[in-house]
Amino acid sequence: MSNRKNVFYTQTCAEKITLKSLRPINSKELNLIKDFLLFNLNSALMCIDNDNYMEVVDIDLIIV
């Protein structure tokens, strides 16, 4: 959670996530991965800290 952007300026934020892949990822798979991560990350953050919950609206994916 220490890599969050725009936490103090807006009510939304973006997470930066690095993925390692042994093969190329096409755009359809990339969208599925992004949707999966957004849903599960927001679900986990609600359980961890409901009082200070801030929805993650975007993920910056870095594919290595």
Buried (B, 14 or more C-beta within 10 A) or exposed (E): EEEEEEEEEEEEBBBEBEEEEEEEEEEEEEEEBBEEBBEEBBEEBEEEEEEEEBEBBBBEBEEE
